[in-house]
Amino acid sequence: MTLESTRTALVSGAASDIGRAVCASLLAAGLTVLATDLPGERLDALAAELEIEALPADLTDPAQVAALGEHPVDVLAAVAGLPVVERFATSDPVGWDLLWQVNLRAPMLLTHAVLPGMTERGWGRLVYVSSDSARAGAGGEAVYAATKAGLLGFAKSVAREAARASVTANVICPGPIDTERSRAILDERPRLREGLLRAIPLGTLGTPEDVAAAVAYLASPAAGYVTGQTLSVNGGITMS
Ligand SMILES: NC(=O)c1ccc[n+]([C@@H]2O[C@H](COP(=O)([O-])OP(=O)(O)OC[C@H]3O[C@@H](n4cnc5c(N)ncnc54)[C@H](O)[C@@H]3O)[C@@H](O)[C@H]2O)c1
């Protein structure tokens, strides 16, 4: 039995394309994977296909998030997110709340639920999936980008607080990734797709597996000296 096979990862947004790839990569690394997402067929199908445990939960409900923390978790991969594309000036402030709840408060609540156990056991990996729009901005994504940018300051601060317990906290910022969600947007806007492909130095959209590989690295024992960092997986469309 390897050390990794005794460790457990909790993956939020597990039923999304990126979440599914993250579950598969952590499973391949030998971890026990707990998959959480909104209840439904997609989560059930994922759990059946990968033979992992599904923990349905609505992350906007603090009590449901706290219940997830009752499982001992060594690796948290916070993938769940809610995208909205709209002009900021005409957006309805009432709608901002849900984005903040899913994109920033939920990862904070998840961390609050699992960090005490990690600290007690003296080992942990916190990996947050943000977005390149948090670093570079993106027209039509002001509220989304603001909530995703909050993850950067949050992760760096938790990284400082938890470091002495060998708990690391890092952020992945995906650029344009070929997922069901981005396909739905780009299929309707072929000129946007062309422009995007021209702007990406590596010339293609990324894959969910590209993001998952970065998550798996940051979740691994090999990344023990990496904390408080932000890594873009974006084909070079922004560089910093
Ligand atoms: N696809 C991209 O190009 C891209 C780019 C940058 C960042 N991201 C980020 O990567 C992550 C995954 O993106 P994706 O495109 O694979 O999937 P997605 O954005 O379509 O899905 C995100 C997942 O979050 C879950 N979710 C939403 N609200 C929830 C709630 N209240 N409770 C529990 N779960 C909830 C959804 O059910 C879904 O499975 C997201 O955080 C997204 O913001 C994606």
The ligand as a MOL file (V3000), in Angstrom:
LIG
                    3D

  0  0  0     0  0            999 V3000
M  V30 BEGIN CTAB
M  V30 COUNTS 44 48 0 0 0
M  V30 BEGIN ATOM
M  V30 1 N -14.1050 25.9620 -18.9120 0
M  V30 2 C -13.2320 26.9610 -18.8980 0
M  V30 3 O -12.7680 27.4100 -19.9510 0
M  V30 4 C -12.7990 27.5570 -17.5760 0
M  V30 5 C -11.9120 28.6450 -17.6060 0
M  V30 6 C -11.5140 29.2040 -16.4020 0
M  V30 7 C -11.9690 28.6750 -15.2050 0
M  V30 8 N -12.8350 27.6360 -15.2020 0 CHG=1
M  V30 9 C -13.2940 27.1490 -13.9130 0
M  V30 10 O -13.0930 25.7500 -13.8310 0
M  V30 11 C -14.1160 25.1490 -13.0360 0
M  V30 12 C -14.7930 24.0330 -13.8140 0
M  V30 13 O -15.2450 24.5550 -15.0460 0
M  V30 14 P -16.0270 23.6550 -16.1330 0
M  V30 15 O -16.1210 24.4980 -17.3540 0
M  V30 16 O -15.4400 22.3020 -16.2140 0 CHG=-1
M  V30 17 O -17.4350 23.4360 -15.4680 0
M  V30 18 P -18.7360 24.3210 -15.2010 0
M  V30 19 O -18.3700 25.7450 -14.9530 0
M  V30 20 O -19.7030 24.0300 -16.2420 0
M  V30 21 O -19.2610 23.5890 -13.8850 0
M  V30 22 C -18.8780 23.8700 -12.5850 0
M  V30 23 C -19.4590 22.8300 -11.6210 0
M  V30 24 O -19.8240 23.5320 -10.4430 0
M  V30 25 C -21.0240 22.9520 -9.9670 0
M  V30 26 N -21.8050 23.8820 -9.1430 0
M  V30 27 C -22.3660 25.0550 -9.5200 0
M  V30 28 N -23.0900 25.5630 -8.5040 0
M  V30 29 C -22.9850 24.6840 -7.4660 0
M  V30 30 C -23.5210 24.6380 -6.1530 0
M  V30 31 N -24.3490 25.6090 -5.6950 0
M  V30 32 N -23.2210 23.5970 -5.3680 0
M  V30 33 C -22.4180 22.5960 -5.8090 0
M  V30 34 N -21.8730 22.5820 -7.0430 0
M  V30 35 C -22.1610 23.6190 -7.8710 0
M  V30 36 C -21.8070 22.6210 -11.2370 0
M  V30 37 O -22.8390 21.6730 -10.9620 0
M  V30 38 C -20.7220 22.1040 -12.1440 0
M  V30 39 O -20.5350 20.7100 -12.0400 0
M  V30 40 C -15.0720 26.2930 -12.6340 0
M  V30 41 O -14.7200 26.7850 -11.3640 0
M  V30 42 C -14.7920 27.3350 -13.6850 0
M  V30 43 O -15.0930 28.6400 -13.2220 0
M  V30 44 C -13.2550 27.0670 -16.3610 0
M  V30 END ATOM
M  V30 BEGIN BOND
M  V30 1 1 1 2
M  V30 2 2 2 3
M  V30 3 1 2 4
M  V30 4 1 4 5
M  V30 5 2 4 44
M  V30 6 2 5 6
M  V30 7 1 6 7
M  V30 8 2 7 8
M  V30 9 1 8 9
M  V30 10 1 8 44
M  V30 11 1 9 10
M  V30 12 1 9 42
M  V30 13 1 10 11
M  V30 14 1 11 12
M  V30 15 1 11 40
M  V30 16 1 12 13
M  V30 17 1 13 14
M  V30 18 2 14 15
M  V30 19 1 14 16
M  V30 20 1 14 17
M  V30 21 1 17 18
M  V30 22 2 18 19
M  V30 23 1 18 20
M  V30 24 1 18 21
M  V30 25 1 21 22
M  V30 26 1 22 23
M  V30 27 1 23 24
M  V30 28 1 23 38
M  V30 29 1 24 25
M  V30 30 1 25 26
M  V30 31 1 25 36
M  V30 32 1 26 27
M  V30 33 1 26 35
M  V30 34 2 27 28
M  V30 35 1 28 29
M  V30 36 1 29 30
M  V30 37 2 29 35
M  V30 38 1 30 31
M  V30 39 2 30 32
M  V30 40 1 32 33
M  V30 41 2 33 34
M  V30 42 1 34 35
M  V30 43 1 36 37
M  V30 44 1 36 38
M  V30 45 1 38 39
M  V30 46 1 40 41
M  V30 47 1 40 42
M  V30 48 1 42 43
M  V30 END BOND
M  V30 END CTAB
M  END
